[in-house]
Structures are given as C-alpha cells and as structure tokens.
Amino acid sequence: MEISVVGCGYLGAVHAAAMAELGHRVVGVDTDAAKIAKLTAGTAPFFEPGLDELLRAGIDSGRLRFTTDLAEAAGAEVHFVAVGTPQLPGADGADLRFVNGAFDALAAVASAGSLIVGKSTVPVGTAADLVGRLRQAGSAALVAWNPEFLREGFAVADTLTPDRLVYGVDDPRSTDLLDRVYAAVLERGTPRIVTDFATAELVKTAANAFLATKISFINAMAEIAEATGADVTTLADAMGHDARIGRRFLNAGIGFGGGCLPKDIRAFTARAEELGRAESVAFLRQVDAINLRRRERAVELAVEMLGGSVYERRIAVLGLTFKPDSDDTRDSPALDVAARLHGLGALVRATDPHGIANARLRHPQLDYVEAAEAALRDADLAVLVTEWREYRDLEPAAVAALMAEPRIIDARNVLDPAAWRAAGFAYRGLGRS
C-alpha cells in the first residue's frame, strides 16, 4: 500500500520504518528540515535500539523516504498522524494544535475514500471533532483512531509485533483498509479490537492511567515501609505472586517520567473535568502527587546521608533519562533530582550513556561527564537514578576505590544491598530499611 506518516518524531519515525518493513511504500512528512535530513540519511534523531538499522533497510529497499512537502503524500491510501500532544502551558489539558494542524493540512491533499488514521494520544472526543473539521473543509476522507502502545527502548518490536491492535472506526471501509495495512501482523494471530472512536481513544489514556496508578501505589507503600522499617521490594515480590496483581510495574523507586505518563494522566483528569466527571478520576491527582514526592525523598536521603547538608559536597548522579535504553529526558525524575541537588549547592557530576545532550539543553548548569568512573571519582555520595545495565553491573569494590566516601542511594532499588554493604558502603534504597 501507499502510506504516509505525518509527524516524524519518536512515534512517527518508528511507525514509518515499521510500515516499510511490513512491505508498504511509505513517505514520512515533517516540518523540521534537520530531522528529515537525518532520517533520509538513515539515522534517527533520537536514541532507540534497532531503529537506525530499520530505517536504513527501508531506505535501501526504496520503500521508505522522508520529506518536508506534504503534497508528496497526496497519493497515499492511508495517512497516519503521529504528531505530539504536549501538555498545555500553564494547564493540565492536552495541546491539540499539532493534531488539528495535521488534519487541516491533510484535508487539502487526502483523496476521497483515503483513510486518515490518528496515532497520537488525544482526549476522548477528539476524533469525532476532527471528522467534523474535515467535513467543514470539504474533505471526504475517512477517519480512524489506532492508538499506539509503544515502550521506549522496545518501540521497534512493539510496532512490528504488537500485543494488540485497536481500531476506532465509524465506517467498515476504515476497518478494511487497516486490515490491509496490518495484514502481516494479523496473520501472526495478533488480537484485533474494532470499536468506536471514544473507546479507542480511552484505551490508550486508561492504560497509561492504570500503569501510573500501579507505580504510584507501590511508591505509596514505600512511604509506609520507610516509616515502619519494612522492605518494599520484598513486599512487592510477595504481592506479585498473586496472579490478580502481578509483579510488573510494581517496582518502588524514584517514580515515572517521560513524555507520556505524566502529561497523559493530567490531560485525562482535565478532560474528565470538562465532561463533568472529575470525581471519576480524582485519584489521579494523588497518583501524580505520590510520584513527584519520590523525587523529593531521594533528595532528602542525600541530605540525610551527608549529615544534614549537601552544600559543596561532591555527588555523582548516575543516569539522566527517565528510563534506560532511551535518550529521553522529558519530565525525567533522574534529571530533576540532579537539578534539585545542584540547587541546594551540591557539586553534582552527572552522567548517562545516551542522555547528556538532551539533559544539557534542559539544565545547562550541571556538570556532565561521559563516563561513570569520572562522575564517581572523589565523590562523597553516589545516587543511582536511572537503571541502565552498566550501572546495575557496577562492581561495589571498584566503585568504593574511586569515591572519597563509600555512600550510595539506590533510587531504583536495583542493586544488591548486601553486596554493597559488604564492600563498605552506606547503602540506602527508597522504601528499604
């Protein structure tokens, strides 16, 4: 099929490359000329394992190309819209400028009977509004909503082998076109849910809200554990054996961040208020508050471990991205902790395998070093805030030899406390005695 992908950021670039891998002829469109130049050269403008190889394979096959000219997408049978929906400045709601702009632009080039498919995470009710917007512009294109469920660091696999496909449609022709797009995926037995616009929109926001709630629940238990001397990691292990609960996303620590969960739960709350159902998701305010408190707790622990003040004390911050296998520092708890410690007068040296460039754009005042060894040398305290494999695999004795004093805060609860204490470390985890 002839496919266009409008918006070539994280979601769009991955989707375009994956569609080419599935055998379609794909044109990716974005207004950012520098981004398009990188993609055309087969290089992603962000770090995502396996994406560069997928891009080069698509480009070399002749099935994948990128452009800044939307007119080049005019002949596509299916147009995917994968633009961002950031949080509104000074408010909790989603900023739909880019989605509206993409649909307005496509109204002028999409042929009658072609399909415009929303991939972006939007407030419930958006798709129906966009249909009206297209009709007002005189477009006879079909509309569907096909939410994405990507995990950063696993986006290529999640697109090529998703755990489910959701179609929000108002016309059976849309279902037929999407079935053709995903024919190779469906042949592998991937579950397909065909529903209305509103349900498809809610699937994404509800899933993110549930995951955020599960993470904040165990972090709330970490607060209780710290007050009682319990161990939240053992608590989570015991709870996770219950099949109704499960162990995944039940990891206490510094909390969630990134460009999805925080802004999506806030936008969900704002939309519920608009619908007159604020009480239905009022608990999400507490989910957000619990999450943010864990960052404060990590800083409090640093102050405690350094005798009541971090002023002019050397602190190594291991990790800057919101999660490993990504260079994304948007709303990153790790970067936030580094900035807070710096604000208290600490001499922070921060490191990350892939996140330094993005971190420097957000917090240029910090001292960044490429290697963990450079960050740890002569440090009075180490704080592990992003669970990169290379930090989880650090040898305690080797780290102790680098530091001025062997102290560590395990803000992700991924280290073995006994091993670090045996090497002479004062060890503290979040929610651990």
N, C-alpha and C positions, 0 to 999 in steps of 0.2 A: 504494500500500500504506500501511497504518498502521504507523509505525515509531517506536520510542522510542530515545533515546540517553542512557544513564546515565553521568553524568560529563561536565561541560561545561567542562573545561579546554581546553588547546590542541588536543588531538586531538578531543575530543568536540564542541566548538563548531564546528570546521571541518567535521567529518563531518555534523553535524546540518544545517548550512546547505547543504552539498553535496547531501544526500539530498532536501531540499526543492527545490533547483534541478533535480534529476532528475525532479521531479513527484510525489514522495511527500508524505504528510501526516505531519509529524514533530513529536514533543514531546521537548524536551531537558529532562533532570532533573538537578538538582544540589542538594546540601545547603547551599551557600553562597548565602544570600538576596541579598547585594550583587551577586554575579556574575550571578545570574538577572535582577536588576533591570536591569543594564547590557545584557545580551543581549536582554531584552524591548524595550529602547529602541533596539535595532539597533546597539549599539556593543560591539565586542569588548573584553574586559577585558585584552587584551594587543595588541601591535602585530603585525599580519600583513597584508601588502599584499593588497588586494582583498576582505578578509573583511567589513568593515563594509558594503560595497555588497551582498555576497551575503546577509548577514543581513537587511538592510532589504528586499531583493527577496523573500526568503522570508516575512518577516513581513507585508509589504504584500499578498502573494498570498493570505494566510490559510492557507498550508500549513505554516508554522513557528511554533511557540510554545515557551515555556520555563516551567518550574515547579519548585517545591521538593517537590511532592507526588507520590511515585511511584505512588500509586493512579490518577493521571490517565493513566498509561501502561498500565493493565491491559488495554485492548482492542487493543494493538499485536500485529501478526502477527510482527514481528521486533523484538527488543530488542538494541541494540548496547551493549556495555560498554566504556567508554573512560576508565576511571579510571587514576590514576597507579600506577606500581610503583617507588617510590623505593628507593634503597639503604638497607639496614637500618642503624640507628645502631650504629656500632662494629663493623660486619661488612661483608663484600662481597656477601652474598646480597640478593635482591630482597625487599622488604617487600610481601607479598600481602594485607595487611589490607583494603585498599580493594577489591580484586578479590573476595575472599571475602565481604566485606560486601555488595557489589552483587549477587552471585549469591544470597546468603541472602535479601536483600530481594526480588529478583525471583521467588524460589521461591514467595513468598506471593501474587504477583499475575499471573504469567505463566500463560496458559491452556495446557491440554494441546494439544500439536501446534504451539504457537508456538515460535519459534526464538530462543535466546539466543546471541548472537554475540560472542565475545571479540575486541576490537581491541587491547587492551593488550599490551605486550611482557612475556612471562612466561617463567619457566624451563620447559624441556621436561618434560612430565609433568603440568603444571598442569591442562590441560583435562580429562584423564581423571579427576583428583581431583575436579574441580568437578562432573562428571557424577554421581559417587558422592555428593557433597554434596547435589545436587538430589534425587536419588532417596531419600536418607535423610530429606529434608524432605517427601517425598511429592509432589514435582513431577514431572509427565510432560512437561515442556518439552524440546525438542530442543536440542542444543548444537553449535556450530561454532566454529572459530577462523579468523579472517580478518585476518591481520596487516596493519598499515599500513606504508607506506614513504614517509612524508612528509618533505620537506625544509623546514625553517623558512625562511620567505621565499618559498616556492613551494608552500605547502600547498594552496591553493585549486586550482591547476592539477593538482597531484599526486593530488588526490581525484577531481576531475571527469574527468581524462584520465590515469589511472594507466598505468604501463608494463607492469603485470601484475596479475592478481587471483589470490590464493591462497586456496583453501577447505580447511580441515582439518575433515573430517566423519566421522561413524560411521553415517550414515543417509542414503539417497538423497533423502529428503524435505528434508533440510537443503540439499542442492545445488539442488533445485528452487526453494526459497524464495530462496536467494541469487541464483540466475539471474534471478528476477523483480525483486529489488532492483536489480541491476546491468544490467538489460536494455538500457538506453540506452548504457551503456559497452561492453557486449559486442557490440552492433550495429556499433560502430566497429572491430571486429576486435581488441580488446584480448585478449592471451593469458590463458587461464584454466587454472590448475593445480589439479586436485582431488586431494587426498591425505588422509592420516590426520592425527590431531591432532599427533602428535610431530613429523612433518616440517614441518607448517605453523608450529609454534612455533619450530623450529630455523631455518627460512628467515630469520626476522627477526633472531635473535641471530647467526646465521652471517654474514649480510650486514653487520651492524654490526661484527662482529669483523674481517671482511675489509677493510672500509674503514679501520678504525682501524689495522690492520696495514700497509696501504699508506701511510698518512700517516706512521706511525712509521718505516717503512723509509726513506723519503726524508729524514726528520729524522735518522736514524742516519747516512745518507750525508752530511748537512750537518755532522755532528760530524767525520767523516773529512775532509771538504772544508776545514773550518777548520784542521785540523791539517796539511794539505798544501798549502794555497794554491789549491785547486781551487775552481770555482764551481758550487754545487749546482743553480742554476737552469738553467745550460747543460747540466749533467749530466741533469737531468730532461727537458729538451727532447729531448736525444738519445735517451734511453731511451724516451720517449713515442712516438717514431716506430715502435717495434716494436708491431705490432698485438696481440701477445700480452700486452703490458703496458699500453699506452695512457697518455695524458698526464693524464687526470682524476684528481683526488685525489693527484697526485704533486707537490704544492706544499710545499716545505720552509718552515718558519717557526716560529711560536710553538706550534703544535700544536692539537689538537682539544679541545673542551669541550662545554658544553651539558648538557641533561638526558637525553641518550640514550647516546651512545657511551661516555663514561667509566663510568657505572654499569652499562651493559649488558654490557661486556666483563668487569667484575668479577663480576657476577651469573652470567655464563656460566662463568667459572672456578670459582666456588663450587659451581655445580650439577654441573660435571664432577667435582669432588672428591667430592660426595655420591654420584655414580654409580660411583665407583672408577676414574675415567678422568682423573685430574688431569694425567697426563703428556701426554694428547692436546692439551691447550690450555695447557700450561705456558708456551709462548712468549708468551701474552697478558700475563703478568706483566711481561715485558720491554717489550712494546708500551706498557703503561701507564707504566713507568718512563722509557722514552725520551721519551714525551710530556711528562711532568712536568719532565724535565730541560731542555726547551727554554725553559720559563718562567725557570728559574734562569739559563740562558745569557743571556737578554735582560737580566736584572738585572746579571749580570757585565759585559756590554758597556757598560751605563750607567756602572758604576763605573770601568771602564777609560777610557771617553771623557771622564770628568770628573776624571781624574788620580788615581784611587785611592780617592775617597770622594764620595758623593752628599750628605753631610750639609749641610743648609741650602742646597743648590743647587736652583734652580728647574727643575722638569721638567714639560713638557707631555705628558700621556698622551692620545693620540688614539684613542678607542674604548674601550668598556667591555663591550659584549655579546660573546658567544662567536663571533658571525658577523655580517655585515651583514644588513640587511633584517629585523631581529628586535630585540625589547627584552629578550631572554632573557639573564640574567647568571648562570645556574646553572653552576657549575664553569667560569666564564669565564677563559681564560688572560689576557685583557686586564685584567680586574679584579684578578686575582691579582698580576700584575706591578705594577699601580698600588699595591696594598696593601703589597707587599714593599718597593717603593721608599720608601714613606711610613715603613715600619718601620725603614728604615736612616737616617731623618732627613731625607729629601728633602722639599722644598716642592713637593708634587705638585698640579698643577691638571689635573683630568681632565674630558673632555668626550665626548659621544656624542649622535647625533641623536635616539635614542629610549630609551636605556638608563639615563639618570641616575636616574630614580625607583627602579628596581629595584636599581641599584648602591648607592644611598644606604641602602636597607634592609639591605643586607649589610655595607657598610663606611661607616658614617656619619662616620667620622673624616676622610675625604678631602674635599678642596676641589673642588667641582664647579662648572663653568661651562657655559653653554649653547652658546656659540659657540667654534669652533676658534681664531678670532683672539684671543679673550680668554685661552684657555689658552696660546697661543704667545707672547703679548706679554711681552717681557723674559725669556723662558726661556733657560736655559743649554743645554738639551737637549730635543729632541722625540723621542717614541717612538710610532711608528705601530703599534698593536697590534690594531686591527680594520679590515679593508679596506673601509670604507664608500667609496662612489664619491666623495663630497665630499672625502675625504682623499687618495684616489688622484689627484684632479684638482687638488690644490693647486699653485699656481704657485711654484716654488722661490724666485725673486727676491722675491716678495711676502712669503713666509714669512721669508726672511733679514732683510728690513727690520723685521719685528716682533720678532725674537729678539735677546737680548743677545749670544749667540754662535751662529753657524750650525752646529749639530750635529744629526744625526738618525739614529735607529736605525729601520730598516725591518724590523720584526719579522714582516712578512708577505711580504716580497720582491715588492712590487707597484709600487715606484717605479723610475724610470729612473736608475740610479746616475750615469751620465754627465751628465745634465741637472742633477742636484742638486749634483754636484761642480763643474760649470761655474759654478754660481751661488755658489760659495764654501763649500759645505757640506763638513764632515767627515761622510762617509756610511758607515754600516755596515749590512750585511744579515746575516741568520742563514745561515751556510753559504756566504758570499761573501767573497772575498779583499778 
